[in-house]
């Protein structure tokens, strides 16, 4: 019997065994439909919904163990108030009334202070849940009504999104299920087996039917191992590879001239640029054989001549470097060159988040915001911004942070500075959480939040195109409250009397979407599949200003930027030198979801301990043996972990698998101690994979 179970479970739910349909809340393209089996008020099993075509009854290892997370013995079940120094993790239980009253009073004192005002308050949240209700409905209303600083949600996908927006005009592409019918699939910047399991099912279906699958990734991932070919390019060089592919398509005339003439803008300018990128030039930049680039171009270009479908599945790994957005732009141009968009199984997909076209303003209520300018703070530079003093340019210092659905001390770049910011004694910090994370250790108050098994929510997706409903399967554990309920409680104490602050969680679910989504169907099936075109750009129809796929963007040119996609070398490539000669990328460990699930003991047991993968050639040069304790360092900090000599790492690149909680690391740091706060070329995104380091053996 789970340790945290309470009598409330059996009292509030039918004691007979039954099943409840829900949805996975985590930051994954798959957004699976879940079935939770409940017995005597206790969730005993979570499994994939076999009736949902996208889930097909299959879950990743992480979510299949969701009951272990919900009933974890360290689950937060009562509000806590800090009783020791910041970062010490020392707290005392308090009642909800005491916590909420004090939090509201502290916030009011900041908001009403003429020297500080509401913009001294900052929400910090992201995709701990991807749900509309527990993610940003009531919380957005609360912060809009207050007039707090706005958060720029850049930490994951903003560079890639900008690349799509300036090229296709929208964040959508192929329907994920149509990859099953492609004859050639390029998996670019994605470890699908780890981060997009259900796409991998479609890719395998295509493979069994004879499709060729090629993986493009600096790391020899689990996915790369199972593809026909792996192109292990250097981090941040994807645009150079894409431009060289264009060079070959042009010189061999593997082009759909009709599609180019009808549905694209800037072809002549792009042609001129691409012809500068010979395979030999790109091979030198990317660190791959010239013949491999030529072969890839031949596979891609001749697929059109054979009447076959060529599909590209991008993911966000490729956009976490200085030139990430332009890399996405370059790759996104490729399907239009060969007319791949004409077929349902051709084209590309990075994100389907723009497919639905839902308007969430009725949920988030931006109309509540006071008139006048409001600053926006980039969540990727939170380390610097928490340390900035008040100034005319910056505005008031950040004096209060409310963190929910995120763990910035662990996941934000340059985490040494993030720790310094959250350690400020004058910074009032409230954290809504399930567990006492690295960030929660620095809170003044920790408020216990419900997990997905305990609350209502609705979900759209960025991998497939269905809409899903999550119904609570069990009563809230202990005194946990949903995010939306907590912000309703705070709004009441802040004196916000607008009717929108009285809407309950289920009511918010019912009004989330337009008439295309029947809530009755959501209640009955748990999901709704929208009718969508099989080939969205078969006849153009790009929602750009020109109505075409924009190889050349007038919008970028009007901002004084290059209107064409181009290659930008990494920030740290030119400055690393002899001090920090290794490039480092930090992809997620297979059994973690960013910093979520790190404290689930069975999953942590599979991962073992923090480690860095290093190629034998680089290890030998440093007298490092497999299993040695090493210090990975640069000018920003150091990270201690175990070295694993592995063919997953290419020479000159080490893979620091993340994201471990700092306090679970050997010396209280994690891989983000080394990453930087520089931003991408477009989209203001972080450059996690643009990082130079040195590695040396470490003796305690």
C-alpha positions as CSV (number, residue, x, y, z in Angstrom):
1,X,0.0,0.0,0.0
2,X,1.5,3.4,-0.9
3,X,2.8,5.3,2.1
4,X,1.0,8.5,1.3
5,X,-2.5,7.1,0.9
6,X,-5.2,8.5,3.1
7,X,-8.7,7.6,4.2
8,X,-10.0,10.4,1.9
9,X,-9.3,8.2,-1.1
10,X,-11.7,5.4,-0.2
11,X,-14.3,7.9,1.2
12,X,-14.4,10.1,-2.0
13,X,-14.4,7.5,-4.8
14,X,-16.2,4.3,-5.5
15,X,-14.3,1.5,-3.8
16,X,-14.8,-0.8,-6.8
17,X,-12.0,-1.2,-9.3
18,X,-12.5,1.1,-12.2
19,X,-10.5,2.9,-15.0
20,X,-10.2,6.6,-15.6
21,X,-9.0,8.1,-18.9
22,X,-6.5,10.9,-18.7
23,X,-3.6,12.4,-20.6
24,X,0.2,12.6,-20.0
25,X,1.1,16.2,-19.0
26,X,4.8,16.1,-19.7
27,X,6.9,18.0,-22.3
28,X,6.9,15.4,-25.0
29,X,5.5,15.5,-28.6
30,X,3.5,12.3,-28.0
31,X,1.0,13.6,-25.4
32,X,-0.3,10.1,-24.7
33,X,-3.8,9.1,-23.6
34,X,-3.6,7.3,-20.3
35,X,-5.8,4.8,-18.5
36,X,-5.4,4.7,-14.8
37,X,-6.8,1.7,-12.9
38,X,-8.2,2.7,-9.5
39,X,-9.0,0.3,-6.7
40,X,-10.5,1.4,-3.4
41,X,-9.5,4.9,-4.2
42,X,-5.9,4.0,-4.9
43,X,-4.3,4.3,-8.4
44,X,-2.7,0.9,-8.9
45,X,-1.6,1.1,-12.6
46,X,-1.1,3.7,-15.4
47,X,-1.1,2.4,-18.9
48,X,-1.4,3.6,-22.5
49,X,-4.9,3.9,-23.9
50,X,-5.2,1.2,-26.6
51,X,-8.2,3.0,-28.1
52,X,-6.2,6.2,-28.9
53,X,-4.5,5.6,-32.2
54,X,-1.5,7.8,-31.4
55,X,-0.9,6.1,-28.1
56,X,-1.8,2.6,-29.2
57,X,-1.6,1.3,-25.7
58,X,2.1,2.1,-25.3
59,X,3.8,4.4,-22.8
60,X,7.4,5.3,-22.2
61,X,9.2,3.8,-19.2
62,X,8.9,7.0,-17.2
63,X,5.1,7.5,-17.4
64,X,4.4,3.8,-17.0
65,X,5.7,4.3,-13.5
66,X,3.6,7.3,-12.7
67,X,2.0,5.8,-9.6
68,X,5.5,5.5,-8.1
69,X,5.8,9.3,-8.6
70,X,2.4,10.2,-7.3
71,X,2.7,8.0,-4.2
72,X,6.4,8.8,-3.6
73,X,7.3,8.8,0.1
74,X,8.9,12.3,-0.3
75,X,5.8,13.8,-1.9
76,X,4.9,17.2,-0.5
77,X,1.5,17.0,1.2
78,X,1.4,20.2,3.4
79,X,2.3,23.9,2.9
80,X,5.8,24.6,4.2
81,X,7.5,27.8,5.4
82,X,11.2,28.3,5.4
83,X,12.8,28.0,8.8
84,X,16.5,28.0,7.9
85,X,18.9,29.8,5.5
86,X,18.0,29.9,1.8
87,X,19.1,26.7,0.1
88,X,19.3,24.8,3.4
89,X,16.1,22.9,2.7
90,X,14.8,23.6,6.2
91,X,11.1,24.2,6.4
92,X,8.2,24.0,9.0
93,X,4.6,22.9,8.1
94,X,2.0,25.7,8.2
95,X,-1.7,25.8,7.4
96,X,-3.0,26.9,4.0
97,X,-4.6,30.0,5.5
98,X,-1.3,31.1,7.1
99,X,0.7,30.5,3.9
100,X,-1.8,32.2,1.6
101,X,-2.5,35.1,3.8
102,X,1.2,35.9,4.2
103,X,2.0,35.3,0.5
104,X,-0.8,37.7,-0.5
105,X,0.3,40.3,2.0
106,X,4.0,40.1,0.9
107,X,2.9,40.5,-2.8
108,X,0.6,43.4,-2.0
109,X,3.4,45.2,-0.2
110,X,5.6,44.9,-3.3
111,X,2.8,45.8,-5.8
112,X,1.7,48.9,-3.8
113,X,5.2,50.2,-3.3
114,X,5.8,53.1,-5.7
115,X,9.5,52.3,-5.9
116,X,8.9,48.7,-6.9
117,X,5.3,48.1,-8.2
118,X,3.8,45.0,-9.8
119,X,6.6,44.5,-12.3
120,X,8.9,43.6,-9.4
121,X,6.9,40.4,-9.3
122,X,7.8,37.6,-11.8
123,X,6.2,34.3,-12.6
124,X,8.6,31.5,-13.6
125,X,6.9,28.5,-15.2
126,X,7.1,26.2,-18.1
127,X,6.1,22.7,-19.2
128,X,6.1,20.7,-15.9
129,X,2.6,20.3,-17.1
130,X,1.6,21.1,-20.7
131,X,-2.1,21.4,-19.7
132,X,-4.1,24.5,-20.5
133,X,-5.7,24.6,-17.0
134,X,-2.9,23.7,-14.7
135,X,-0.3,25.3,-17.0
136,X,-1.4,28.8,-17.6
137,X,-5.1,29.5,-17.4
138,X,-5.8,30.8,-13.9
139,X,-2.1,31.7,-13.3
140,X,-2.1,34.0,-16.4
141,X,-5.3,35.7,-15.2
142,X,-3.7,36.2,-11.8
143,X,-0.5,37.8,-13.1
144,X,-2.2,39.8,-15.9
145,X,-4.6,41.3,-13.3
146,X,-1.6,42.1,-11.1
147,X,0.4,43.6,-13.9
148,X,3.4,41.5,-13.1
149,X,6.4,41.2,-15.4
150,X,5.9,38.8,-18.2
151,X,8.0,35.7,-18.8
152,X,9.5,35.1,-22.2
153,X,9.0,31.3,-22.7
154,X,12.2,30.5,-24.5
155,X,13.8,27.6,-22.6
156,X,12.8,24.9,-25.1
157,X,11.6,25.7,-28.5
158,X,11.6,29.5,-29.3
159,X,14.5,29.4,-31.8
160,X,13.0,26.6,-33.8
161,X,9.6,28.2,-33.7
162,X,11.1,31.4,-35.1
163,X,12.7,29.4,-37.9
164,X,9.3,27.9,-38.8
165,X,7.4,31.1,-38.5
166,X,9.8,33.0,-40.9
167,X,9.8,30.2,-43.5
168,X,6.4,28.4,-43.4
169,X,4.5,31.1,-41.5
170,X,3.1,28.6,-38.9
171,X,4.3,25.8,-36.6
172,X,2.9,22.8,-38.4
173,X,3.9,20.3,-40.9
174,X,3.2,16.7,-41.8
175,X,0.7,14.7,-39.9
176,X,2.8,12.4,-37.7
177,X,1.0,9.2,-38.8
178,X,1.9,9.8,-42.4
179,X,5.6,9.1,-41.7
180,X,4.5,5.4,-41.8
181,X,4.1,5.8,-45.6
182,X,7.4,7.5,-46.5
183,X,10.1,5.9,-48.5
184,X,12.9,8.0,-47.0
185,X,13.0,9.5,-43.4
186,X,15.6,11.9,-42.1
187,X,15.5,12.0,-38.3
188,X,17.4,15.3,-37.7
189,X,18.3,16.4,-34.2
190,X,16.1,13.9,-32.4
191,X,16.6,10.8,-30.3
192,X,13.1,9.6,-31.1
193,X,13.3,6.4,-29.1
194,X,13.8,8.5,-26.0
195,X,11.9,11.7,-26.8
196,X,9.3,10.8,-29.4
197,X,8.5,7.1,-28.9
198,X,5.2,7.0,-31.0
199,X,6.8,8.7,-34.0
200,X,9.4,5.9,-33.8
201,X,6.6,3.4,-34.1
202,X,5.6,5.0,-37.4
203,X,9.2,5.2,-38.6
204,X,9.6,1.5,-37.9
205,X,6.4,0.7,-39.8
206,X,7.9,2.6,-42.8
207,X,11.2,0.7,-42.3
208,X,9.4,-2.6,-42.4
209,X,7.8,-1.5,-45.7
210,X,11.3,-0.8,-47.2
211,X,11.9,2.8,-46.2
212,X,15.5,4.0,-45.6
213,X,16.0,5.9,-42.3
214,X,19.0,8.2,-41.8
215,X,19.8,9.9,-38.4
216,X,21.6,13.2,-38.3
217,X,22.9,13.9,-34.8
218,X,26.2,14.6,-33.1
219,X,25.5,11.7,-30.7
220,X,25.3,8.1,-31.7
221,X,21.9,7.8,-29.9
222,X,19.8,4.7,-29.4
223,X,17.8,6.0,-32.4
224,X,20.9,6.4,-34.6
225,X,22.0,2.8,-33.8
226,X,18.7,1.5,-35.3
227,X,18.8,3.6,-38.5
228,X,20.4,2.6,-41.8
229,X,22.9,5.4,-41.5
230,X,24.1,7.9,-38.9
231,X,25.7,11.3,-39.9
232,X,27.5,12.4,-36.8
233,X,28.0,16.1,-37.5
234,X,29.6,18.6,-35.1
235,X,27.1,20.5,-32.8
236,X,25.7,23.6,-34.3
237,X,26.7,22.8,-38.0
238,X,23.3,21.7,-39.2
239,X,22.7,24.8,-41.4
240,X,26.0,24.1,-43.3
241,X,24.9,20.5,-44.0
242,X,21.5,21.7,-45.2
243,X,23.0,24.3,-47.5
244,X,25.3,21.7,-49.0
245,X,22.3,19.4,-49.6
246,X,20.8,22.4,-51.5
247,X,24.0,22.7,-53.5
248,X,23.7,19.1,-54.7
249,X,20.0,19.4,-55.4
250,X,20.8,22.4,-57.6
251,X,23.8,21.1,-59.4
252,X,22.2,17.8,-60.2
253,X,18.8,19.4,-61.0
254,X,17.0,17.3,-58.4
255,X,14.4,20.0,-58.1
256,X,10.6,20.5,-58.6
257,X,10.7,23.6,-60.7
258,X,7.0,23.9,-60.9
259,X,6.6,23.9,-57.1
260,X,9.5,26.4,-56.8
261,X,7.8,28.8,-59.2
262,X,4.3,28.5,-57.8
263,X,4.8,28.3,-54.1
264,X,8.1,29.8,-53.0
265,X,9.7,33.2,-52.6
266,X,13.4,34.1,-52.9
267,X,14.4,31.0,-54.9
268,X,17.1,32.9,-57.0
269,X,18.7,34.4,-53.9
270,X,18.7,31.1,-52.1
271,X,20.2,29.4,-55.1
272,X,23.0,31.8,-55.2
273,X,23.8,31.3,-51.5
274,X,23.5,27.5,-51.7
275,X,26.0,27.2,-54.6
276,X,28.6,28.6,-52.3
277,X,28.3,25.6,-50.1
278,X,30.0,22.7,-51.8
279,X,30.0,19.3,-50.1
280,X,33.7,19.7,-49.5
281,X,33.2,23.0,-47.6
282,X,30.4,21.6,-45.5
283,X,32.4,18.4,-44.8
284,X,35.1,20.5,-43.3
285,X,32.7,22.5,-41.2
286,X,30.5,19.6,-40.1
287,X,33.3,17.1,-39.5
288,X,31.8,14.4,-41.7
289,X,33.0,12.7,-44.9
290,X,32.2,14.6,-48.1
291,X,31.0,11.3,-49.7
292,X,28.4,11.0,-46.9
293,X,27.0,14.5,-47.7
294,X,26.8,13.6,-51.4
295,X,25.1,10.3,-50.7
296,X,22.5,12.0,-48.4
297,X,21.7,14.6,-51.1
298,X,21.4,11.8,-53.7
299,X,19.0,9.8,-51.5
300,X,16.9,12.9,-50.8
301,X,16.9,14.4,-54.3
302,X,16.4,11.2,-56.3
303,X,13.4,10.3,-54.1
304,X,11.5,12.9,-56.0
305,X,12.5,11.5,-59.4
306,X,11.3,8.1,-58.3
307,X,8.0,9.4,-57.2
308,X,8.7,8.5,-53.6
309,X,7.9,10.4,-50.4
310,X,10.8,12.0,-48.5
311,X,10.1,13.1,-44.9
312,X,12.1,15.0,-42.4
313,X,11.5,14.7,-38.6
314,X,13.2,17.6,-36.8
315,X,13.3,17.9,-33.1
316,X,14.7,20.7,-30.9
317,X,18.2,19.4,-30.4
318,X,19.4,21.2,-33.5
319,X,18.3,24.7,-32.4
320,X,20.1,24.9,-29.1
321,X,23.2,26.6,-30.6
322,X,24.0,30.2,-31.7
323,X,22.6,29.6,-35.2
324,X,19.8,27.4,-34.2
325,X,16.9,29.3,-35.8
326,X,18.7,29.7,-39.1
327,X,19.5,26.0,-39.1
328,X,15.8,25.2,-38.8
329,X,15.1,27.7,-41.6
330,X,17.7,26.0,-43.8
331,X,16.3,22.5,-43.2
332,X,12.7,23.7,-43.5
333,X,13.5,25.0,-47.1
334,X,14.5,21.5,-48.3
335,X,11.0,20.0,-48.9
336,X,10.0,22.9,-51.1
337,X,13.0,22.4,-53.3
338,X,12.0,18.8,-54.3
339,X,8.2,19.3,-54.0
340,X,8.0,16.9,-51.1
341,X,5.0,18.7,-49.7
342,X,2.9,17.4,-52.6
343,X,2.5,14.0,-50.9
344,X,0.9,13.4,-47.5
345,X,4.0,11.3,-46.5
346,X,6.4,14.1,-47.7
347,X,7.6,17.3,-46.2
348,X,8.8,17.8,-42.6
349,X,7.6,18.2,-39.1
350,X,9.2,20.1,-36.2
351,X,6.1,21.2,-34.3
352,X,2.4,20.7,-34.8
353,X,1.5,23.3,-32.1
354,X,0.0,25.7,-34.7
355,X,-2.2,23.1,-36.4
356,X,-5.2,23.5,-34.2
357,X,-5.5,27.3,-34.4
358,X,-7.2,27.7,-31.0
359,X,-7.4,31.1,-29.4
360,X,-6.4,30.9,-25.7
361,X,-7.1,34.6,-24.9
362,X,-10.4,33.7,-23.2
363,X,-8.4,31.4,-20.9
364,X,-5.4,33.6,-20.1
365,X,-7.3,37.0,-20.2
366,X,-4.6,39.5,-21.4
367,X,-7.4,42.1,-21.3
368,X,-7.0,42.1,-17.5
369,X,-3.6,43.6,-17.7
370,X,-3.3,47.3,-16.8
371,X,-2.7,49.7,-19.6
372,X,0.8,50.8,-20.3
373,X,4.2,49.2,-21.0
374,X,5.2,46.0,-19.4
375,X,8.6,44.4,-19.4
376,X,9.3,40.8,-20.4
377,X,12.1,38.8,-18.8
378,X,13.7,36.0,-20.7
379,X,13.5,32.8,-18.7
380,X,16.8,31.7,-20.3
381,X,18.7,34.6,-18.7
382,X,17.1,34.3,-15.2
383,X,20.6,33.9,-13.7
384,X,21.6,37.4,-14.7
385,X,18.2,38.9,-14.3
386,X,17.7,38.0,-10.7
387,X,21.0,39.7,-10.0
388,X,20.3,42.9,-11.8
389,X,19.7,46.0,-9.7
390,X,16.9,48.4,-10.5
391,X,17.7,50.8,-13.4
392,X,16.0,52.9,-16.0
393,X,16.7,50.4,-18.6
394,X,15.8,47.2,-16.7
395,X,13.1,48.6,-14.4
396,X,12.6,47.5,-10.8
397,X,14.7,44.7,-9.4
398,X,12.9,41.4,-9.3
399,X,11.8,41.2,-5.7
400,X,9.4,38.2,-5.8
401,X,9.3,35.1,-7.9
402,X,6.5,32.5,-8.1
403,X,7.7,29.3,-9.5
404,X,5.4,26.5,-10.8
405,X,5.8,23.8,-13.4
406,X,9.5,24.3,-13.5
407,X,12.8,23.8,-11.6
408,X,15.0,26.7,-12.8
409,X,17.8,26.1,-10.4
410,X,18.4,22.8,-12.1
411,X,17.3,23.4,-15.7
412,X,18.3,27.0,-16.5
413,X,21.7,27.7,-18.1
414,X,24.7,29.0,-16.1
415,X,23.2,27.6,-13.0
416,X,25.8,29.0,-10.7
417,X,24.4,32.4,-11.3
418,X,20.8,31.1,-11.0
419,X,21.7,29.8,-7.5
420,X,23.1,33.2,-6.6
421,X,19.9,34.8,-7.7
422,X,17.6,32.5,-5.8
423,X,19.9,32.7,-2.7
424,X,19.1,36.5,-2.3
425,X,17.7,37.0,1.2
426,X,15.6,39.9,-0.1
427,X,14.0,37.8,-2.9
428,X,10.6,36.5,-1.9
429,X,10.1,33.1,-3.5
430,X,7.1,30.9,-3.6
431,X,7.3,27.4,-5.2
432,X,4.3,25.2,-6.2
433,X,5.7,21.7,-6.3
434,X,5.3,17.9,-5.8
435,X,8.7,17.5,-4.3
436,X,11.5,19.5,-2.6
437,X,13.5,20.2,-5.7
438,X,16.7,22.2,-6.0
439,X,14.5,25.3,-6.6
440,X,12.2,24.5,-3.7
441,X,15.2,24.5,-1.3
442,X,15.4,28.3,-1.9
443,X,11.7,29.0,-1.4
444,X,10.2,31.1,1.4
445,X,7.0,29.0,0.9
446,X,6.5,25.7,-0.8
447,X,2.9,24.9,-1.7
448,X,1.9,21.3,-2.4
449,X,0.4,20.8,-5.9
450,X,-1.6,18.0,-7.3
451,X,-0.2,15.6,-9.9
452,X,-1.9,14.6,-13.1
453,X,-3.8,11.8,-11.4
454,X,-5.5,14.3,-9.1
455,X,-6.9,17.1,-11.2
456,X,-8.8,18.2,-14.3
457,X,-7.0,19.4,-17.4
458,X,-7.1,19.6,-21.2
459,X,-4.2,19.2,-23.6
460,X,-3.2,20.1,-27.1
461,X,0.0,18.6,-28.5
462,X,3.0,19.5,-30.6
463,X,3.7,16.1,-32.0
464,X,0.3,14.8,-33.2
465,X,-2.9,16.8,-33.7
466,X,-5.5,15.4,-31.2
467,X,-7.0,17.2,-28.2
468,X,-7.1,15.3,-24.9
469,X,-8.9,15.5,-21.6
470,X,-7.5,14.5,-18.3
471,X,-10.0,13.5,-15.6
472,X,-8.9,13.1,-12.0
473,X,-8.5,9.5,-11.1
474,X,-7.9,9.9,-7.3
475,X,-8.6,12.5,-4.7
476,X,-5.8,15.0,-4.0
477,X,-3.1,13.5,-1.7
478,X,-2.8,15.1,1.7
479,X,-3.5,18.8,1.5
480,X,-2.4,19.2,-2.1
481,X,-4.3,21.6,-4.3
482,X,-4.2,22.1,-8.1
483,X,-2.2,25.0,-9.5
484,X,-5.5,26.6,-10.7
485,X,-7.0,26.3,-7.2
486,X,-3.9,27.9,-5.6
487,X,-4.1,30.9,-7.9
488,X,-7.8,31.2,-7.3
489,X,-7.1,31.3,-3.6
490,X,-4.4,33.9,-4.0
491,X,-6.6,36.0,-6.3
492,X,-9.3,36.1,-3.6
493,X,-6.8,37.3,-1.0
494,X,-5.4,39.9,-3.3
495,X,-8.9,41.3,-3.7
496,X,-9.4,40.3,-7.4
497,X,-13.2,40.0,-7.7
498,X,-13.6,39.6,-11.4
499,X,-16.0,36.6,-12.1
500,X,-13.2,34.8,-14.1
501,X,-11.4,34.0,-10.8
502,X,-14.3,32.0,-9.6
503,X,-14.3,29.5,-12.5
504,X,-13.5,25.9,-11.3
505,X,-11.0,23.5,-13.0
506,X,-13.7,21.4,-14.7
507,X,-15.5,24.6,-16.0
508,X,-12.2,25.8,-17.5
509,X,-11.8,22.5,-19.3
510,X,-15.3,22.8,-20.7
511,X,-14.7,26.2,-22.2
512,X,-11.1,25.7,-23.4
513,X,-11.8,25.0,-27.1
514,X,-14.1,26.1,-29.9
515,X,-17.0,24.2,-31.4
516,X,-14.7,21.8,-33.3
517,X,-14.1,20.0,-30.0
518,X,-17.1,18.3,-28.3
519,X,-16.6,18.2,-24.5
520,X,-19.1,15.3,-24.5
521,X,-16.8,13.4,-26.8
522,X,-13.8,14.2,-24.6
523,X,-15.7,12.9,-21.6
524,X,-16.6,9.7,-23.4
525,X,-13.4,8.9,-25.3
526,X,-10.7,11.1,-23.6
527,X,-9.7,12.6,-27.0
528,X,-10.9,14.3,-30.1
529,X,-9.3,14.0,-33.5
530,X,-9.8,17.1,-35.7
531,X,-10.4,16.8,-39.4
532,X,-7.2,18.1,-41.0
533,X,-5.8,18.1,-44.6
534,X,-3.5,15.2,-45.3
535,X,-0.9,17.3,-47.1
536,X,-1.1,20.8,-45.7
537,X,1.1,22.6,-48.3
538,X,0.5,20.4,-51.4
539,X,-0.8,23.5,-53.2
540,X,1.1,26.1,-51.3
541,X,-1.2,28.0,-49.0
542,X,1.6,29.0,-46.6
543,X,0.3,31.5,-44.0
544,X,3.3,33.8,-44.6
545,X,2.9,37.5,-45.7
546,X,3.5,36.3,-49.3
547,X,1.4,33.1,-49.1
548,X,4.5,31.2,-50.2
549,X,7.3,29.2,-48.5
550,X,9.7,32.1,-47.8
551,X,13.3,31.2,-48.6
552,X,13.9,35.0,-48.4
553,X,12.0,36.8,-45.5
554,X,11.2,40.4,-46.1
555,X,10.3,40.6,-42.4
556,X,13.8,39.7,-41.4
557,X,15.3,42.0,-44.0
558,X,13.2,44.9,-42.7
559,X,14.8,44.3,-39.2
560,X,18.2,44.7,-40.8
561,X,18.8,40.9,-40.7
562,X,19.8,38.5,-43.4
563,X,16.6,37.5,-45.2
564,X,18.1,34.1,-46.3
565,X,19.0,31.2,-44.0
566,X,22.7,31.0,-43.3
567,X,25.3,29.2,-41.2
568,X,26.6,30.7,-37.9
569,X,29.5,29.1,-36.1
570,X,29.0,28.4,-32.4
571,X,29.8,31.2,-30.0
572,X,32.3,29.0,-28.1
573,X,33.9,27.4,-31.2
574,X,36.2,30.3,-31.9
575,X,37.0,31.1,-28.2
576,X,37.5,27.7,-26.7
577,X,41.2,27.3,-27.7
578,X,43.5,25.1,-25.7
579,X,41.8,25.9,-22.4
580,X,38.4,24.3,-23.4
581,X,39.0,22.2,-26.5
582,X,35.9,19.9,-26.2
583,X,32.4,20.7,-27.3
584,X,29.7,19.6,-24.9
585,X,26.1,18.8,-25.6
586,X,23.7,17.9,-22.8
587,X,20.8,15.8,-24.1
588,X,18.3,14.3,-21.6
589,X,19.0,11.0,-20.0
590,X,16.7,8.4,-21.4
591,X,14.8,7.8,-18.2
592,X,14.4,11.5,-17.1
593,X,12.2,14.2,-18.6
594,X,14.4,17.3,-18.0
595,X,14.5,17.3,-14.2
596,X,11.2,15.5,-13.8
597,X,11.4,11.8,-12.6
598,X,15.0,12.3,-11.3
599,X,13.8,11.4,-7.8
600,X,11.9,8.3,-8.8
601,X,14.3,5.7,-7.4
602,X,13.6,3.0,-10.0
603,X,14.3,5.3,-12.9
604,X,17.4,6.8,-11.2
605,X,18.5,3.3,-10.6
606,X,18.5,2.6,-14.3
607,X,20.5,5.8,-15.0
608,X,22.9,4.9,-12.2
609,X,24.7,8.2,-11.5
610,X,25.6,11.5,-13.3
611,X,27.9,10.7,-16.2
612,X,29.6,12.2,-19.2
613,X,30.1,10.1,-22.4
614,X,33.6,10.6,-23.9
615,X,35.2,9.1,-27.0
616,X,38.1,6.7,-26.4
617,X,40.4,9.0,-28.4
618,X,39.7,12.0,-26.1
619,X,39.8,9.8,-23.0
620,X,43.2,8.4,-23.9
621,X,44.6,11.9,-24.4
622,X,43.6,12.7,-20.8
623,X,44.6,9.3,-19.2
624,X,40.9,8.7,-18.4
625,X,39.7,5.2,-18.0
626,X,36.1,4.0,-18.1
627,X,34.3,4.7,-14.8
628,X,36.8,7.3,-13.6
629,X,35.6,10.2,-11.6
630,X,36.1,13.3,-13.7
631,X,35.9,17.1,-13.4
632,X,34.2,18.8,-16.4
633,X,34.9,22.5,-16.3
634,X,35.1,25.9,-18.1
635,X,35.2,29.5,-17.0
636,X,31.6,29.3,-15.6
637,X,32.0,26.4,-13.3
638,X,32.7,22.7,-12.8
639,X,30.7,19.5,-12.8
640,X,31.9,16.3,-11.2
641,X,30.6,13.0,-12.6
642,X,31.6,9.6,-13.9
643,X,33.3,9.2,-17.3
644,X,31.9,6.6,-19.6
645,X,34.1,5.8,-22.6
646,X,31.5,5.3,-25.3
647,X,31.0,5.1,-29.0
648,X,28.0,7.3,-28.4
649,X,30.4,10.3,-28.3
650,X,32.2,11.5,-31.4
651,X,35.8,12.7,-31.2
652,X,36.0,16.2,-29.9
653,X,32.5,16.2,-28.3
654,X,31.4,15.0,-24.9
655,X,27.8,14.2,-23.9
656,X,26.8,15.4,-20.5
657,X,23.5,13.6,-20.0
658,X,21.0,15.6,-17.9
659,X,19.2,17.0,-16.2
660,X,20.1,15.6,-12.7
661,X,19.0,17.6,-9.6
662,X,22.0,19.5,-8.4
663,X,21.8,18.1,-4.9
664,X,22.0,14.6,-6.3
665,X,25.3,15.3,-7.9
666,X,28.6,14.4,-6.3
667,X,29.6,18.0,-5.6
668,X,26.2,19.7,-5.6
669,X,26.2,20.8,-9.2
670,X,24.8,19.5,-12.5
671,X,25.7,19.9,-16.2
672,X,24.0,23.4,-16.4
673,X,26.8,24.8,-14.2
674,X,28.7,24.8,-17.5
675,X,26.1,26.1,-20.0
676,X,25.9,29.7,-20.9
677,X,23.2,32.4,-21.1
678,X,23.9,33.6,-24.6
679,X,20.9,33.5,-26.9
680,X,20.2,32.2,-30.3
681,X,20.2,34.1,-33.6
682,X,16.4,34.4,-33.6
683,X,13.8,33.6,-31.0
684,X,15.9,34.6,-28.0
685,X,16.4,30.9,-27.2
686,X,19.1,29.3,-25.0
687,X,22.3,27.8,-26.4
688,X,22.7,24.8,-24.2
689,X,24.6,22.8,-27.0
690,X,27.0,25.7,-27.7
691,X,29.3,25.0,-24.9
692,X,33.1,24.4,-24.7
693,X,34.7,22.5,-21.8
694,X,37.7,20.6,-20.6
695,X,37.7,17.2,-18.8
696,X,40.2,15.9,-16.4
697,X,40.4,12.9,-14.0
698,X,39.4,13.8,-10.5
699,X,40.6,12.4,-7.2
700,X,38.6,13.2,-4.1
